[in-house]
Amino acid sequence: MSIKRRITRIVQANRYAAAEAKEDPRAQARTAQQAQRALLDQARRGAADVAAHHHRVGLAANEAADYVNRIEAAAAAAVRRGDDDAARAAIRESMTARRRLETLTSQLHEAEQQARRLHDDVRRLEQRVQQNAMEYDAMLARRAAAQAAIGVHDALASSSREAAAIDAARRNAELEVRRFEAQAQAREELSWTDPSSPRLQQAFEELEAEAAAQQELEELKRRNARGYPPAQR
Protein backbone atom coordinates (compact mmCIF):
# COMPACT_ATOMS: atom_id res chain seq x y z
CA MET A 1 0.00 0.00 0.00
CA SER A 2 1.35 3.43 -0.93
CA ILE A 3 1.99 6.14 1.65
CA LYS A 4 -0.70 8.30 0.06
CA ARG A 5 -3.34 5.59 0.51
CA ARG A 6 -2.23 4.98 4.10
CA ILE A 7 -2.48 8.70 4.84
CA THR A 8 -5.98 8.79 3.33
CA ARG A 9 -7.12 5.85 5.45
CA ILE A 10 -5.67 7.32 8.64
CA VAL A 11 -7.36 10.69 8.01
CA GLN A 12 -10.68 8.96 7.32
CA ALA A 13 -10.35 6.87 10.48
CA ASN A 14 -9.64 9.99 12.51
CA ARG A 15 -12.67 11.72 11.01
CA TYR A 16 -14.93 8.78 11.82
CA ALA A 17 -13.59 8.58 15.37
CA ALA A 18 -14.13 12.32 15.88
CA ALA A 19 -17.68 12.08 14.54
CA GLU A 20 -18.50 9.22 16.90
CA ALA A 21 -16.96 10.95 19.90
CA LYS A 22 -19.03 14.12 19.28
CA GLU A 23 -16.33 16.27 20.82
CA ASP A 24 -15.96 20.00 20.85
CA PRO A 25 -15.36 21.15 17.24
CA ARG A 26 -12.19 22.89 18.39
CA ALA A 27 -10.93 19.65 19.93
CA GLN A 28 -11.79 17.81 16.72
CA ALA A 29 -9.89 20.39 14.68
CA ARG A 30 -6.87 20.14 16.98
CA THR A 31 -6.96 16.34 16.80
CA ALA A 32 -7.17 16.44 13.01
CA GLN A 33 -4.27 18.88 12.84
CA GLN A 34 -2.16 16.70 15.12
CA ALA A 35 -2.96 13.67 12.96
CA GLN A 36 -2.04 15.59 9.81
CA ARG A 37 1.25 16.73 11.31
CA ALA A 38 2.02 13.15 12.36
CA LEU A 39 1.24 11.96 8.84
CA LEU A 40 3.37 14.74 7.41
CA ASP A 41 6.30 13.66 9.57
CA GLN A 42 5.74 10.07 8.47
CA ALA A 43 5.63 11.11 4.82
CA ARG A 44 8.82 13.13 5.23
CA ARG A 45 10.59 10.15 6.79
CA GLY A 46 9.34 7.93 3.97
CA ALA A 47 10.56 10.42 1.37
CA ALA A 48 13.93 10.62 3.13
CA ASP A 49 14.19 6.81 3.13
CA VAL A 50 13.38 6.65 -0.56
CA ALA A 51 15.92 9.39 -1.29
CA ALA A 52 18.55 7.49 0.69
CA HIS A 53 17.68 4.30 -1.23
CA HIS A 54 17.94 6.20 -4.50
CA HIS A 55 21.38 7.44 -3.48
CA ARG A 56 22.58 3.93 -2.55
CA VAL A 57 21.28 2.45 -5.80
CA GLY A 58 22.98 5.25 -7.72
CA LEU A 59 26.31 4.47 -6.05
CA ALA A 60 25.89 0.76 -6.78
CA ALA A 61 25.01 1.49 -10.42
CA ASN A 62 28.11 3.66 -10.80
CA GLU A 63 30.26 0.92 -9.32
CA ALA A 64 28.63 -1.64 -11.64
CA ALA A 65 29.25 0.59 -14.66
CA ASP A 66 32.91 1.00 -13.68
CA TYR A 67 33.20 -2.77 -13.25
CA VAL A 68 31.67 -3.40 -16.69
CA ASN A 69 34.16 -0.97 -18.21
CA ARG A 70 37.04 -2.74 -16.51
CA ILE A 71 35.88 -6.21 -17.57
CA GLU A 72 35.30 -5.13 -21.17
CA ALA A 73 38.77 -3.55 -21.17
CA ALA A 74 40.22 -6.80 -19.84
CA ALA A 75 38.40 -8.80 -22.58
CA ALA A 76 39.75 -6.46 -25.24
CA ALA A 77 43.27 -6.81 -23.82
CA ALA A 78 42.96 -10.61 -23.84
CA VAL A 79 41.89 -10.53 -27.48
CA ARG A 80 44.89 -8.39 -28.36
CA ARG A 81 47.13 -10.89 -26.57
CA GLY A 82 45.50 -13.76 -28.39
CA ASP A 83 44.36 -15.31 -25.10
CA ASP A 84 40.99 -16.64 -26.14
CA ASP A 85 40.26 -18.37 -22.84
CA ALA A 86 40.83 -15.18 -20.84
CA ALA A 87 38.81 -13.22 -23.39
CA ARG A 88 35.85 -15.64 -23.16
CA ALA A 89 35.96 -15.54 -19.34
CA ALA A 90 36.06 -11.76 -19.35
CA ILE A 91 33.17 -11.59 -21.81
CA ARG A 92 31.06 -13.92 -19.69
CA GLU A 93 31.87 -11.80 -16.64
CA SER A 94 31.03 -8.62 -18.51
CA MET A 95 27.67 -10.08 -19.58
CA THR A 96 26.84 -10.83 -15.95
CA ALA A 97 28.04 -7.36 -14.92
CA ARG A 98 25.92 -5.72 -17.65
CA ARG A 99 22.80 -7.59 -16.48
CA ARG A 100 23.49 -6.41 -12.94
CA LEU A 101 24.03 -2.86 -14.23
CA GLU A 102 20.75 -3.02 -16.15
CA THR A 103 18.95 -4.19 -13.00
CA LEU A 104 20.52 -1.42 -10.94
CA THR A 105 19.72 1.15 -13.63
CA SER A 106 16.08 0.03 -13.65
CA GLN A 107 15.97 0.19 -9.85
CA LEU A 108 17.60 3.61 -9.95
CA HIS A 109 14.98 4.89 -12.40
CA GLU A 110 12.14 3.46 -10.31
CA ALA A 111 13.59 4.92 -7.09
CA GLU A 112 13.97 8.29 -8.81
CA GLN A 113 10.32 8.30 -9.91
CA GLN A 114 9.16 7.20 -6.46
CA ALA A 115 11.26 9.90 -4.81
CA ARG A 116 9.80 12.49 -7.16
CA ARG A 117 6.24 11.33 -6.46
CA LEU A 118 6.84 11.32 -2.71
CA HIS A 119 8.39 14.76 -2.90
CA ASP A 120 5.26 16.05 -4.65
CA ASP A 121 3.00 14.27 -2.14
CA VAL A 122 4.91 15.73 0.80
CA ARG A 123 4.73 19.20 -0.72
CA ARG A 124 0.96 18.91 -1.24
CA LEU A 125 0.52 17.56 2.29
CA GLU A 126 2.58 20.45 3.68
CA GLN A 127 0.37 22.91 1.82
CA ARG A 128 -2.74 21.15 3.09
CA VAL A 129 -1.50 21.20 6.69
CA GLN A 130 -0.62 24.88 6.37
CA GLN A 131 -4.01 25.67 4.82
CA ASN A 132 -5.82 23.76 7.56
CA ALA A 133 -3.80 25.58 10.23
CA MET A 134 -4.74 28.92 8.67
CA GLU A 135 -8.40 27.90 8.49
CA TYR A 136 -8.27 26.74 12.11
CA ASP A 137 -6.78 30.07 13.22
CA ALA A 138 -9.41 31.90 11.19
CA MET A 139 -12.12 29.77 12.79
CA LEU A 140 -10.82 30.61 16.27
CA ALA A 141 -10.73 34.31 15.36
CA ARG A 142 -14.30 34.16 14.06
CA ARG A 143 -15.41 32.29 17.16
CA ALA A 144 -13.77 34.88 19.41
CA ALA A 145 -15.38 37.69 17.41
CA ALA A 146 -18.79 36.00 17.65
CA GLN A 147 -18.39 35.52 21.40
CA ALA A 148 -17.39 39.17 21.77
CA ALA A 149 -20.43 40.23 19.75
CA ILE A 150 -22.66 38.09 21.94
CA GLY A 151 -21.10 39.66 25.02
CA VAL A 152 -21.70 43.14 23.64
CA HIS A 153 -25.32 42.32 22.81
CA ASP A 154 -25.83 40.83 26.26
CA ALA A 155 -24.30 43.92 27.84
CA LEU A 156 -26.54 46.18 25.77
CA ALA A 157 -29.61 44.14 26.65
CA SER A 158 -28.65 44.16 30.32
CA SER A 159 -28.02 47.91 30.15
CA SER A 160 -31.43 48.42 28.54
CA ARG A 161 -33.08 46.36 31.27
CA GLU A 162 -31.22 48.30 33.96
CA ALA A 163 -32.17 51.59 32.32
CA ALA A 164 -35.79 50.50 32.19
CA ALA A 165 -35.64 49.49 35.86
CA ILE A 166 -34.04 52.82 36.80
CA ASP A 167 -36.68 54.74 34.84
CA ALA A 168 -39.46 52.75 36.52
CA ALA A 169 -37.91 53.41 39.94
CA ARG A 170 -37.66 57.12 39.13
CA ARG A 171 -41.33 57.22 38.11
CA ASN A 172 -42.32 55.38 41.27
CA ALA A 173 -40.27 57.80 43.38
CA GLU A 174 -41.85 60.76 41.59
CA LEU A 175 -45.30 59.34 42.28
CA GLU A 176 -44.40 58.80 45.92
CA VAL A 177 -43.12 62.39 46.27
CA ARG A 178 -46.28 63.72 44.70
CA ARG A 179 -48.36 61.59 47.06
CA PHE A 180 -46.48 62.93 50.05
CA GLU A 181 -46.86 66.52 48.79
CA ALA A 182 -50.59 65.99 48.28
CA GLN A 183 -50.93 64.53 51.76
CA ALA A 184 -49.04 67.49 53.26
CA GLN A 185 -51.19 69.98 51.37
CA ALA A 186 -54.37 68.19 52.40
CA ARG A 187 -53.35 68.17 56.02
CA GLU A 188 -52.48 71.84 55.84
CA GLU A 189 -55.90 72.60 54.43
CA LEU A 190 -57.59 70.43 57.04
CA SER A 191 -55.68 72.15 59.85
CA TRP A 192 -57.56 75.39 59.06
CA THR A 193 -60.94 73.70 59.31
CA ASP A 194 -60.38 71.84 62.58
CA PRO A 195 -61.25 74.11 65.57
CA SER A 196 -59.11 72.03 67.89
CA SER A 197 -56.02 72.11 65.76
CA PRO A 198 -53.01 73.91 67.31
CA ARG A 199 -52.46 75.91 64.19
CA LEU A 200 -55.98 77.32 64.18
CA GLN A 201 -55.77 78.11 67.92
CA GLN A 202 -52.47 79.88 67.36
CA ALA A 203 -54.05 81.91 64.59
CA PHE A 204 -56.96 82.90 66.87
CA GLU A 205 -54.51 83.88 69.60
CA GLU A 206 -52.56 86.01 67.15
CA LEU A 207 -55.79 87.70 66.01
CA GLU A 208 -56.87 88.37 69.61
CA ALA A 209 -53.45 89.78 70.45
CA GLU A 210 -53.58 91.97 67.35
CA ALA A 211 -57.09 93.18 68.28
CA ALA A 212 -56.00 93.93 71.85
CA ALA A 213 -52.95 95.84 70.62
CA GLN A 214 -55.10 97.82 68.21
CA GLN A 215 -57.61 98.66 70.94
CA GLU A 216 -54.85 99.84 73.25
CA LEU A 217 -53.40 101.91 70.45
CA GLU A 218 -56.76 103.59 69.88
CA GLU A 219 -57.11 104.31 73.63
CA LEU A 220 -53.64 105.83 73.71
CA LYS A 221 -54.47 108.08 70.80
CA ARG A 222 -57.65 109.32 72.49
CA ARG A 223 -55.78 110.14 75.70
CA ASN A 224 -53.19 112.05 73.84
CA ALA A 225 -55.88 113.98 72.02
CA ARG A 226 -57.52 115.03 75.40
CA GLY A 227 -54.22 115.93 77.00
CA TYR A 228 -54.33 113.15 79.56
CA PRO A 229 -51.15 111.55 80.60
CA PRO A 230 -50.64 107.94 79.62
CA ALA A 231 -52.25 105.41 81.91
CA GLN A 232 -49.95 104.03 84.59
CA ARG A 233 -49.49 100.31 84.51
C-alpha positions in Angstrom: 0.0 0.0 0.0 1.4 3.4 -0.9 2.0 6.1 1.7 -0.7 8.3 0.1 -3.3 5.6 0.5 -2.2 5.0 4.1 -2.5 8.7 4.8 -6.0 8.8 3.3 -7.1 5.9 5.5 -5.7 7.3 8.6 -7.4 10.7 8.0 -10.7 9.0 7.3 -10.3 6.9 10.5 -9.6 10.0 12.5 -12.7 11.7 11.0 -14.9 8.8 11.8 -13.6 8.6 15.4 -14.1 12.3 15.9 -17.7 12.1 14.5 -18.5 9.2 16.9 -17.0 11.0 19.9 -19.0 14.1 19.3 -16.3 16.3 20.8 -16.0 20.0 20.9 -15.4 21.2 17.2 -12.2 22.9 18.4 -10.9 19.6 19.9 -11.8 17.8 16.7 -9.9 20.4 14.7 -6.9 20.1 17.0 -7.0 16.3 16.8 -7.2 16.4 13.0 -4.3 18.9 12.8 -2.2 16.7 15.1 -3.0 13.7 13.0 -2.0 15.6 9.8 1.2 16.7 11.3 2.0 13.2 12.4 1.2 12.0 8.8 3.4 14.7 7.4 6.3 13.7 9.6 5.7 10.1 8.5 5.6 11.1 4.8 8.8 13.1 5.2 10.6 10.1 6.8 9.3 7.9 4.0 10.6 10.4 1.4 13.9 10.6 3.1 14.2 6.8 3.1 13.4 6.7 -0.6 15.9 9.4 -1.3 18.5 7.5 0.7 17.7 4.3 -1.2 17.9 6.2 -4.5 21.4 7.4 -3.5 22.6 3.9 -2.6 21.3 2.4 -5.8 23.0 5.2 -7.7 26.3 4.5 -6.1 25.9 0.8 -6.8 25.0 1.5 -10.4 28.1 3.7 -10.8 30.3 0.9 -9.3 28.6 -1.6 -11.6 29.2 0.6 -14.7 32.9 1.0 -13.7 33.2 -2.8 -13.2 31.7 -3.4 -16.7 34.2 -1.0 -18.2 37.0 -2.7 -16.5 35.9 -6.2 -17.6 35.3 -5.1 -21.2 38.8 -3.5 -21.2 40.2 -6.8 -19.8 38.4 -8.8 -22.6 39.7 -6.5 -25.2 43.3 -6.8 -23.8 43.0 -10.6 -23.8 41.9 -10.5 -27.5 44.9 -8.4 -28.4 47.1 -10.9 -26.6 45.5 -13.8 -28.4 44.4 -15.3 -25.1 41.0 -16.6 -26.1 40.3 -18.4 -22.8 40.8 -15.2 -20.8 38.8 -13.2 -23.4 35.9 -15.6 -23.2 36.0 -15.5 -19.3 36.1 -11.8 -19.4 33.2 -11.6 -21.8 31.1 -13.9 -19.7 31.9 -11.8 -16.6 31.0 -8.6 -18.5 27.7 -10.1 -19.6 26.8 -10.8 -15.9 28.0 -7.4 -14.9 25.9 -5.7 -17.7 22.8 -7.6 -16.5 23.5 -6.4 -12.9 24.0 -2.9 -14.2 20.7 -3.0 -16.1 18.9 -4.2 -13.0 20.5 -1.4 -10.9 19.7 1.2 -13.6 16.1 0.0 -13.6 16.0 0.2 -9.9 17.6 3.6 -10.0 15.0 4.9 -12.4 12.1 3.5 -10.3 13.6 4.9 -7.1 14.0 8.3 -8.8 10.3 8.3 -9.9 9.2 7.2 -6.5 11.3 9.9 -4.8 9.8 12.5 -7.2 6.2 11.3 -6.5 6.8 11.3 -2.7 8.4 14.8 -2.9 5.3 16.1 -4.7 3.0 14.3 -2.1 4.9 15.7 0.8 4.7 19.2 -0.7 1.0 18.9 -1.2 0.5 17.6 2.3 2.6 20.4 3.7 0.4 22.9 1.8 -2.7 21.2 3.1 -1.5 21.2 6.7 -0.6 24.9 6.4 -4.0 25.7 4.8 -5.8 23.8 7.6 -3.8 25.6 10.2 -4.7 28.9 8.7 -8.4 27.9 8.5 -8.3 26.7 12.1 -6.8 30.1 13.2 -9.4 31.9 11.2 -12.1 29.8 12.8 -10.8 30.6 16.3 -10.7 34.3 15.4 -14.3 34.2 14.1 -15.4 32.3 17.2 -13.8 34.9 19.4 -15.4 37.7 17.4 -18.8 36.0 17.6 -18.4 35.5 21.4 -17.4 39.2 21.8 -20.4 40.2 19.7 -22.7 38.1 21.9 -21.1 39.7 25.0 -21.7 43.1 23.6 -25.3 42.3 22.8 -25.8 40.8 26.3 -24.3 43.9 27.8 -26.5 46.2 25.8 -29.6 44.1 26.6 -28.6 44.2 30.3 -28.0 47.9 30.2 -31.4 48.4 28.5 -33.1 46.4 31.3 -31.2 48.3 34.0 -32.2 51.6 32.3 -35.8 50.5 32.2 -35.6 49.5 35.9 -34.0 52.8 36.8 -36.7 54.7 34.8 -39.5 52.7 36.5 -37.9 53.4 39.9 -37.7 57.1 39.1 -41.3 57.2 38.1 -42.3 55.4 41.3 -40.3 57.8 43.4 -41.9 60.8 41.6 -45.3 59.3 42.3 -44.4 58.8 45.9 -43.1 62.4 46.3 -46.3 63.7 44.7 -48.4 61.6 47.1 -46.5 62.9 50.1 -46.9 66.5 48.8 -50.6 66.0 48.3 -50.9 64.5 51.8 -49.0 67.5 53.3 -51.2 70.0 51.4 -54.4 68.2 52.4 -53.3 68.2 56.0 -52.5 71.8 55.8 -55.9 72.6 54.4 -57.6 70.4 57.0 -55.7 72.1 59.9 -57.6 75.4 59.1 -60.9 73.7 59.3 -60.4 71.8 62.6 -61.3 74.1 65.6 -59.1 72.0 67.9 -56.0 72.1 65.8 -53.0 73.9 67.3 -52.5 75.9 64.2 -56.0 77.3 64.2 -55.8 78.1 67.9 -52.5 79.9 67.4 -54.1 81.9 64.6 -57.0 82.9 66.9 -54.5 83.9 69.6 -52.6 86.0 67.2 -55.8 87.7 66.0 -56.9 88.4 69.6 -53.5 89.8 70.5 -53.6 92.0 67.3 -57.1 93.2 68.3 -56.0 93.9 71.8 -53.0 95.8 70.6 -55.1 97.8 68.2 -57.6 98.7 70.9 -54.9 99.8 73.3 -53.4 101.9 70.5 -56.8 103.6 69.9 -57.1 104.3 73.6 -53.6 105.8 73.7 -54.5 108.1 70.8 -57.7 109.3 72.5 -55.8 110.1 75.7 -53.2 112.1 73.8 -55.9 114.0 72.0 -57.5 115.0 75.4 -54.2 115.9 77.0 -54.3 113.1 79.6 -51.2 111.6 80.6 -50.6 107.9 79.6 -52.3 105.4 81.9 -50.0 104.0 84.6 -49.5 100.3 84.5 
